[in-house]
Amino acid sequence: MCAVVIVLFVFVIRLDYTTSPLRNRFVMPVSTLSSLKNIGPKSEQWLNHIGIYTLDDLKHMGAVDCCIILKAQGFPVSLNLAYAIEGALRNIHWTALPDHIKQQLRQALEKDHD
């Protein structure tokens, strides 16, 4: 009987926690950006700094806009970061990006630089 009460008590507490609005404050995301291809811990920190925490955030912002915002924030952004982000979005290594995609990224970042 005691074991049933304890199990029921734990179940009720767990339900309360999972429906609590504070839940998201304490639960870490299951996967991090650095679990994506081409994104290491430093790139993840930079992206987190501009509000990018998930793959969906990254998809919504896109490689070029991420790089533009990071550069505006003073981060030493290189073309390789744009390639890395685009590769992460496509789930391929950045060196496997097609040349025309690399060219588009280059042109978009040069256009912003002007």
N, C-alpha and C positions, 0 to 999 in steps of 0.2 A: 504494500500500500504506500509506503513512504517513497519508494522508487517511482511510482506512478505520479505522485504529487510533485516530486522534484522534476521529472521529465516534463510534466505539464507546465510547471512554473518556468522552466527554461524555454519552452516553446512559446509561451506568452511573452516573455521578455524579448525573445528573438523577433516575434511578430511586431512588437512595439518598436524595436530598433529599425527593422526594415521599412517601416512606414513612416518613420520619423523624418522631418525635413532636414534634420542635422546629419542624416546618414551620409550624404554626398560629401560633407565636409571631412569626414574621417576615413572614407573608403578610398584607397588608392586605385587608379585605373589598372585594369588587368594587363594591358600592354602599354608600353611607352613608345615614344617616337624612336628611341634608340634601338628598339627591336625591329624597326624597318630596315630594309637594305639601304646602305649608304649613309645612314644617320647615326652618328656617334654621340657620346655623352655631351661633348661641347656644343655640337650643332643643336642637340635637344635643348640644352640650357638657353641658347640664343633664341630658339623658336618659342620656348616657354616664356621668355622675356616679352615677346610681342603677342602673347595670348594664344599661341598654337600649342595645344596639348594632345590632340588626337589626330588620327589619320583623316577623320572628317574635317577637322579644322584646317588641316593642310590642303585637302582637296578643295575646300571652299576658298582658300586664299590663293592657292597656286604658287608655283615656284618663283615666277617673276615678281609678283607682289610681295612675297615673303622677303626676297632679296632686297627689293627697293626699300621696304620698311626697315629691315635690319641695317641697311647702309645709312638710312636717315637717322637711326638711333646710335650710330657711331661704331657699329660692328665692322670688322675688316672683311667684308664680303668679297668673295672671288667668284669667278665664273664657274669654278668647280662646285661651289655650293649650290648654284642653280641647277647644275647637272645632277648633283646628288639628290636634291629634292625631287626633281622631275623623275629620276630613276626610282626613287622611293614610291612616288605616286603610281608608277607603272610596274612596280615590283620587279625591277631589273637592276643590275649593276649599272652605274652611270656610264661606264665605258661601252656598254652595249646599246646606249641610246643611238638611234639613227642619226646620221649626219644632218639631215634636214631639220630635225628637232633641235640639235645643238645649235645650228645656224639661227633658228627662230629665237632661241633663248639669248644668244649673243646679240642679235639685232634688237630685241626688246630691251635688254639691259643697256646697250649703247644708246638707244633712243632716249631712255630715261636719263642717261648721263649728260646728254646735250643740253 
